[in-house]
Amino acid sequence: MAPPTVVVVDTTFARVDMGTIVLQRIGEIASPSELATQRFTVPGFKDLAAVARRVVDQGAAIVLACGMPGPEPIDESCAGDASLGLQLVQALTGTSVLEVFVHTTEAIDGDGRVDEDVLAALCRRRCRGHAENAVRMVLDPAAMVGRAGTGRRQGSDDEEAIPVRR
C-alpha cells in the first residue's frame, strides 16, 4: 500500500523558497515509506487554490499552500482572496489545506523597511512549524489533540496557555 501523500504548493512570487523549507522538514521527520511528497509551484498565491483542489481530487492526504504577500495594500487584499479560495477547497473536499502565508509586513522594521533577515527567519520557522503539523495531522492525529489549547504559534513565539478553572 502506498503511503499518504503530502503536497506542497508554493509560488514564484515569494522571496524565499518556502517549498524547499517545508519539504526538507518533512524529510527530517518522516521517511518516504511513511509519507510521499509532491511539489507544485505556481506564479502567485491566488493560483494556489486551483492546484490544491486538483491534488486533493487526486488523493492528497493534506496540502501545504505557501505564499508571501508583499507589503502593499493590494497584496494584503489578494492574500485575503487567496485565503478564501483555500478555505473553499477545504470546505468542498473535507481535506485540510494548511495556509502557510508569511506576510512581508510582519518583518517591517522601525524605519518602515523590510528586514530581510527577520523575514527569512520568520519564513523558515513558519514553514517548518506547518510541516511538522502536517506530518502529525496525517500520521499521528492524537498528537495534535494533545497540543490543543497550548498556545502554539508557527513563525512567532508561542503564547502561554490559559488554564481553565473548573
PLY file of the C-alpha trace (Angstrom):
ply
format ascii 1.0
element vertex 166
property float x
property float y
property float z
element edge 165
property int vertex1
property int vertex2
end_header
0.00 0.00 0.00
1.31 3.44 -0.95
1.95 5.93 1.84
-0.27 9.01 2.16
0.80 11.98 0.06
1.59 15.43 1.38
1.53 18.05 -1.35
3.38 21.36 -1.12
2.27 24.17 -3.41
4.39 27.32 -3.41
4.80 30.42 -5.55
7.37 32.24 -7.63
6.08 35.48 -6.06
7.57 34.59 -2.66
11.01 35.98 -1.89
12.03 32.79 -0.04
11.94 29.23 -1.40
9.23 28.13 1.01
8.55 24.78 -0.67
12.10 23.57 -0.14
11.98 24.50 3.55
8.73 22.57 4.02
9.94 19.50 2.13
13.28 19.44 3.96
11.50 19.48 7.32
9.10 16.73 6.28
12.11 14.67 5.16
13.74 15.17 8.55
10.77 13.79 10.49
9.09 11.26 8.20
10.55 8.64 5.90
9.42 8.19 2.29
7.84 4.88 3.31
5.64 6.81 5.80
4.80 9.82 3.63
5.11 10.53 -0.05
5.57 14.15 -1.10
4.84 16.16 -4.20
5.57 19.77 -5.03
3.95 22.20 -7.42
4.90 25.83 -7.98
2.51 28.49 -9.28
3.07 32.17 -10.12
1.17 33.78 -7.25
-0.86 32.97 -4.16
-4.21 33.42 -5.92
-3.20 30.39 -8.03
-2.77 28.10 -5.01
-6.41 27.04 -4.60
-6.76 25.53 -8.09
-3.73 23.28 -7.62
-4.79 22.43 -4.07
-8.19 21.31 -5.35
-6.65 19.28 -8.17
-4.24 17.38 -5.91
-6.94 16.73 -3.31
-9.12 15.28 -6.08
-6.15 13.07 -6.99
-5.89 11.75 -3.42
-3.58 14.07 -1.47
-3.89 13.48 2.27
-3.09 17.12 3.08
-1.86 20.22 1.24
0.50 22.93 2.43
-0.14 26.12 0.46
2.81 28.51 0.77
2.66 32.18 -0.13
4.26 35.50 0.68
2.07 38.57 0.27
4.04 41.73 -0.39
3.80 44.91 1.69
1.31 46.85 -0.44
-2.40 47.05 0.42
-3.27 45.27 -2.85
-1.03 42.37 -1.79
-2.89 42.01 1.50
-6.23 42.20 -0.32
-5.17 39.49 -2.76
-3.90 37.37 0.13
-7.34 37.54 1.68
-8.88 36.38 -1.59
-6.35 33.54 -1.83
-7.11 32.52 1.74
-10.83 32.35 0.97
-10.07 30.14 -2.02
-8.05 27.75 0.12
-10.82 27.67 2.74
-13.31 26.84 -0.01
-11.16 23.91 -1.14
-11.20 22.58 2.43
-14.94 23.04 2.82
-15.76 21.39 -0.51
-13.37 18.45 -0.15
-13.05 17.80 3.58
-9.26 17.71 3.18
-7.04 20.03 5.19
-5.14 22.74 3.33
-2.67 24.40 5.67
-2.18 28.04 4.72
1.49 28.84 5.15
1.47 32.56 4.44
4.28 34.85 5.55
3.23 38.47 5.18
6.08 40.80 4.29
4.55 43.37 6.66
5.44 41.07 9.56
9.10 42.00 9.00
8.85 45.79 8.72
11.49 47.48 10.87
11.29 50.80 12.73
12.29 52.69 9.58
9.44 51.18 7.57
11.67 48.87 5.56
11.52 45.10 5.24
14.17 43.49 7.43
15.19 40.61 5.17
16.87 38.68 7.99
13.69 38.84 10.07
11.61 37.88 7.04
13.82 34.87 6.26
13.82 33.68 9.88
10.05 34.08 10.16
9.58 32.20 6.91
11.85 29.36 7.99
10.11 28.98 11.33
6.56 29.16 9.92
7.31 26.71 7.10
8.95 24.23 9.45
6.16 24.52 12.02
3.43 23.90 9.47
5.40 20.98 8.00
5.54 19.42 11.47
1.81 19.94 11.93
1.05 18.35 8.55
3.05 15.25 9.46
1.29 15.00 12.81
-2.14 15.51 11.25
-1.56 12.69 8.75
0.49 10.19 10.76
-0.49 10.87 14.38
-3.69 12.91 14.77
-3.76 12.13 18.50
-0.55 14.14 18.87
-2.42 17.19 17.57
-5.18 16.62 20.14
-2.51 16.59 22.84
-1.36 20.05 21.69
-4.86 21.61 21.80
-5.04 24.88 23.68
-1.28 25.11 24.24
-0.77 28.49 22.52
1.48 27.15 19.74
2.43 29.60 17.02
4.14 29.00 13.71
6.52 31.81 12.98
6.36 33.74 16.22
6.83 32.98 19.88
4.32 30.61 21.41
1.77 32.12 23.75
1.25 30.79 27.25
-1.77 28.53 27.66
-4.53 29.88 29.88
-5.68 27.35 32.46
-9.41 26.83 32.69
-10.75 26.66 36.23
-13.44 24.09 36.75
0 1
1 2
2 3
3 4
4 5
5 6
6 7
7 8
8 9
9 10
10 11
11 12
12 13
13 14
14 15
15 16
16 17
17 18
18 19
19 20
20 21
21 22
22 23
23 24
24 25
25 26
26 27
27 28
28 29
29 30
30 31
31 32
32 33
33 34
34 35
35 36
36 37
37 38
38 39
39 40
40 41
41 42
42 43
43 44
44 45
45 46
46 47
47 48
48 49
49 50
50 51
51 52
52 53
53 54
54 55
55 56
56 57
57 58
58 59
59 60
60 61
61 62
62 63
63 64
64 65
65 66
66 67
67 68
68 69
69 70
70 71
71 72
72 73
73 74
74 75
75 76
76 77
77 78
78 79
79 80
80 81
81 82
82 83
83 84
84 85
85 86
86 87
87 88
88 89
89 90
90 91
91 92
92 93
93 94
94 95
95 96
96 97
97 98
98 99
99 100
100 101
101 102
102 103
103 104
104 105
105 106
106 107
107 108
108 109
109 110
110 111
111 112
112 113
113 114
114 115
115 116
116 117
117 118
118 119
119 120
120 121
121 122
122 123
123 124
124 125
125 126
126 127
127 128
128 129
129 130
130 131
131 132
132 133
133 134
134 135
135 136
136 137
137 138
138 139
139 140
140 141
141 142
142 143
143 144
144 145
145 146
146 147
147 148
148 149
149 150
150 151
151 152
152 153
153 154
154 155
155 156
156 157
157 158
158 159
159 160
160 161
161 162
162 163
163 164
164 165
